[in-house]
Amino acid sequence: DVYRYKMTEEATFDERNVSIVVIGHVDSGKSTIMGHILYKLEMVSDKTMHKNKKLCKDTGKQSFHFAWVLDEQSDEREHGVTMDVGTTHFDTEHRHVTLLDAPGHKDFVSNMITGASQADAALLVVNAVTGEFESGFDNGQTKEHVILVKSLGVRELVVAVNKMDMVEYSEKRYTQVVDSIKPFLLQSNFKEADIRFCPCSGLQGENLKEVTEEALTSWYKGPTLLEMVDTLKPVERLTNKPLCLPIADVFKTTSVTIAGKIEAGVVHIGDKISINPSTCDAVAVKSITVSDEQVKEARAGDNVELALPASVDINCLSPGMVLCSAGAPLPVHTKFSAQIIIMQGVRRPITNGYNLLLYLHTAEQQAVVTKLVAVLGKGGVTQKAPRCLMKGQSALVEITTSRPICVAPFTELKPLGRFTCRDGGETVAVGIVKELL
């Protein structure tokens, strides 16, 4: 049944490649889980792990040796938190996985959004320890991360109930966590068939690749975490659309290189591409790298690095710009109409002139709500030209950005048509682009 999907004219289904963003409240054990999985898949040597254990012991962070497989920056190791999005790749029996390990701390939500914008599915890690789960769920980043990945297009969610070893693999505690979080996931518009739960221990490696702990096997009969990843549903790819590659990173070695996920289209070595919005002239692609291997072409769904001529001015490029075919440039606008939903936790009403941070694909930009058009209900418009919008309401609005941005109606190109609005360190609204103005 997983593979019975209706094909559309503009899409193909990629049954192997999948990009997964790992999300969750700080200290839930995200990096530890993924580092241990990489070790179990023999992608990390015993020598590296021995070195990590020694360094961790010397710095008083004995339990961080698996996390340090992904947290390689000195600041991350010193503070014990992920700050940037770590990217790595691994293979299961049926999937080639691009792993995006996102930061959980509230100070780095913008980096988490960059990772989530490149993902097909999400692994939500929650802490099973009594008090720790409740803290992350009620007052931490768990709920916001769920809302963000859903608004950015993630449809399938695996929930890893981590640190089960610290609650003696208690079925009762596992059930409490699942029963607490599941209603919120459904309320956030994840379908029940697209949510799966897995009890595990990232530090002990229990139920990641195999399960041996009798206290767990006595009641849990389901798949391991890697088996759940291996059976993620195939993803619709817009290969017949014009090229669309939102830039997540830019760096320079012997050439100027841009990194990101191809959301639509196909790119070949030698193709002429343009970057919007920027002042750069159209240039030819010198090389293409996918999963650390050079290839001749890359397609929608691939996380890539494209090398451009060294003559390109790197100062003209930045994350949030979009690479497209020189013959099919993507629209650049500063104003659009949108349908938004106001979050339940918003602290003040949304009014005309409301300033916010707009996150659209990999772009982050100052914006203003310039017009409140209507409040929407189940039957359509319930109030025209409202004075303000309150939490929980759905509405039509007009938004103006501080600078030109690549944007498209959601019905035409979904990756460029969905966005998140934040203000004062919290998500205040999510929405989709209706019309370019």
HUJO-V936694 format. One record per helix or strand of 3 or more residues. SS is the DSSP state (h for helix, s for strand). FROM is the first residue (numbers start at 1). TO is the last residue. Records with the same first field share a line. If there is no record, write none. Layout:
SS->FROM-TO / FROM-TO
//
This chain:
s->12-14 / 17-23 / 86-91 / 96-101 / 121-127 / 156-162 / 195-199 / 235-238 / 244-246 / 249-252 / 256-264 / 266-268 / 272-276 / 283-290 / 293-295 / 297-299 / 303-308 / 322-325 / 332-342 / 354-360 / 363-377 / 380-384 / 394-406 / 418-423 / 426-436
h->30-40 / 46-58 / 62-64 / 67-69 / 74-79 / 106-116 / 132-139 / 142-151 / 164-167 / 171-187 / 192-194 / 214-217 / 225-230 / 314-316 / 414-416
//
